[in-house]
């Protein structure tokens, strides 16, 4: 079943995403003037990583997000429990 078919059949479709960043994160593509290049100075230590996981669904108005320490199975399952994820939801 495709996402479109699921939505047409009133099935709940969940969109889940996560991102992690730290102090050494540097964008590889940015818009800047050639005459005024942006200089990025990185600290000597990377610092702690920060991970944010979020979810929105096709049938609920709320959006759920949580800052977590790492993206492992226990953290993701705890997130799904917190946002009252329906096990019939199509991820």
C-alpha positions, 0 to 999 in steps of 0.5 A, a space after each residue: 500500500 502506498 502513502 497516497 492509497 493509505 491516506 485515501 483509505 483514511 489510514 493514519 500516516 506518520 512522518 518521522 524524522 530525526 536530526 543530530 548536530 554538534 559544534 563542529 557541524 558546518 554546512 557545505 552549501 550556503 548562499 553568500 556574496 563572493 566579495 564577503 565570504 563567511 568565515 567559520 571558526 570551529 572550536 577545539 572541542 566538538 561538544 555534546 551532540 544534540 538529537 531531535 526527533 519529531 513526528 506529525 501525522 496525516 490525521 492529528 493536528 499536533 506535532 510531536 518532538 523531543 530532544 534525546 541523547 542518542 537515536 537508539 531503539 529504546 529512545 525511539 520507542 520511548 518517543 513513540 510512547 510519549 506521542 501516543 503513537 497508534 500501532 496501526 499508523 503507517 510510518 
